[in-house]
Amino acid sequence: MSVWEHQYRDAVAEITSPGTLDEKILLQARQFKPVKQENRWLSKAAGSCAAVAVIVLLVHPAQYLGALTPKQRGAQSNESSSLTNWQLQKPLPATGTDPWFELRSEVQAGNYMRLCQQWRHEQRGITADKLPRDLANKARKHCRLLPTH
């Protein structure tokens, strides 16, 4: 042991509490009693409900009425009802050309000048071409900050 550990042990050994203080603490500790709760019926009801729920889950007829996994069904199941391809198939993207492709690529690059110009023309009724929803949302968000000339 090092020197400071010996000094610490010596200092701790010197600390004592008076006997009267120990007796007072012991008397107070004997007076503490657990709080009685009057909710015995509530806890019995909760336990009964939990037991009924477990029984219902164990005895439920869905376990016996075809709620089996595909491996347990064996030869009875066909490929259309199996769960091997349970995920939804994503639709293929449209193969046509996008008339707003150039404007979208400019917006993705951070250039909003042409978008704001197109949006202002649409707001004033100069052009009949309506912006797609995604471009219109970006125009509302960014075009108010740019000059209007």
C-alpha positions in Angstrom: 0.0 0.0 0.0 1.1 3.5 -0.6 1.5 6.2 1.9 -1.7 8.0 1.1 -3.7 4.8 1.5 -2.3 4.3 5.0 -3.1 7.9 5.9 -6.7 7.5 4.6 -7.2 4.3 6.7 -5.9 6.0 9.8 -8.1 9.0 9.3 -11.2 6.8 8.8 -10.4 4.8 11.9 -10.3 8.0 14.0 -13.8 9.1 12.9 -16.5 7.9 15.3 -20.0 9.0 16.0 -21.4 9.5 19.5 -23.4 6.6 20.9 -26.5 8.8 21.5 -26.6 9.7 17.8 -26.5 6.0 16.9 -29.4 5.3 19.2 -31.5 8.2 17.8 -30.9 6.9 14.2 -31.9 3.4 15.2 -35.1 4.6 16.9 -36.1 6.5 13.8 -35.3 3.5 11.6 -37.6 1.3 13.7 -40.5 3.8 13.3 -40.4 3.5 9.5 -43.1 1.1 8.2 -44.0 0.4 4.6 -47.0 2.3 3.2 -50.1 0.1 3.1 -51.8 0.2 -0.2 -55.5 -0.3 -0.4 -55.6 -1.3 -4.0 -55.6 -5.0 -3.5 -58.7 -5.4 -5.7 -57.1 -3.5 -8.5 -54.0 -5.7 -8.5 -56.1 -8.8 -8.4 -58.2 -7.6 -11.4 -55.0 -6.8 -13.3 -53.6 -10.2 -12.6 -56.8 -11.9 -13.7 -57.0 -9.9 -16.9 -53.4 -10.9 -17.7 -54.2 -14.5 -17.1 -57.3 -14.4 -19.3 -55.2 -12.7 -22.1 -52.6 -15.4 -21.9 -55.2 -18.2 -22.0 -57.0 -16.5 -25.0 -53.7 -16.3 -26.9 -52.9 -19.9 -26.2 -56.3 -21.3 -27.1 -57.3 -19.0 -29.9 -58.7 -21.0 -32.9 -56.7 -19.0 -35.4 -53.8 -21.3 -34.6 -55.7 -24.2 -35.9 -57.7 -22.6 -38.8 -54.9 -22.2 -41.3 -52.7 -19.7 -39.6 -49.7 -21.9 -40.2 -46.5 -21.0 -41.8 -45.9 -22.2 -45.5 -43.5 -24.9 -44.4 -46.0 -26.4 -42.1 -48.7 -26.5 -44.8 -46.6 -28.6 -47.1 -48.3 -29.8 -50.3 -51.6 -28.0 -49.5 -50.3 -24.5 -50.4 -49.7 -23.2 -53.9 -47.1 -20.6 -55.0 -49.6 -17.7 -55.2 -50.5 -17.9 -51.5 -47.0 -18.5 -50.2 -45.3 -15.8 -48.3 -42.0 -16.0 -50.1 -42.6 -12.8 -52.1 -44.5 -10.8 -49.5 -43.0 -7.4 -50.3 -44.8 -5.1 -52.6 -43.2 -4.7 -56.0 -42.1 -1.2 -56.8 -43.7 0.2 -60.0 -41.2 0.7 -62.8 -40.4 4.3 -63.7 -42.2 5.8 -66.7 -40.2 5.5 -69.9 -41.3 8.8 -71.5 -39.2 11.9 -71.5 -39.6 14.4 -68.8 -40.3 17.9 -70.2 -39.1 19.4 -66.9 -35.8 17.5 -66.8 -33.5 20.4 -67.6 -35.2 22.7 -65.0 -35.0 19.9 -62.4 -31.3 19.4 -63.0 -30.7 23.1 -62.7 -32.6 23.2 -59.4 -30.7 20.2 -58.1 -27.5 22.0 -59.0 -28.6 25.0 -56.9 -29.6 27.4 -59.7 -33.1 28.7 -59.1 -33.2 31.6 -61.6 -35.0 29.8 -64.4 -37.4 28.1 -61.9 -38.3 31.5 -60.3 -38.8 33.0 -63.8 -41.1 30.2 -64.8 -42.9 30.4 -61.5 -43.5 34.2 -61.8 -44.8 33.8 -65.3 -47.2 31.1 -64.0 -48.3 33.4 -61.2 -48.9 36.3 -63.5 -50.8 34.1 -66.0 -48.4 34.7 -68.8 -47.8 31.0 -69.5 -50.2 28.1 -69.5 -47.5 25.6 -68.5 -48.0 24.7 -64.8 -45.0 23.6 -62.8 -45.0 20.1 -61.4 -45.8 19.9 -57.7 -42.1 19.3 -56.6 -40.9 22.3 -58.6 -43.7 24.5 -57.4 -42.9 23.6 -53.8 -39.3 24.5 -54.3 -40.3 27.7 -56.1 -42.5 28.8 -53.1 -39.6 28.1 -50.8 -36.8 29.8 -52.7 -38.2 32.4 -55.1 -39.5 34.9 -52.6 -35.9 35.7 -51.7 -34.7 36.5 -55.2 -35.3 39.9 -56.9 -38.5 40.2 -59.0 -37.1 41.8 -62.2 
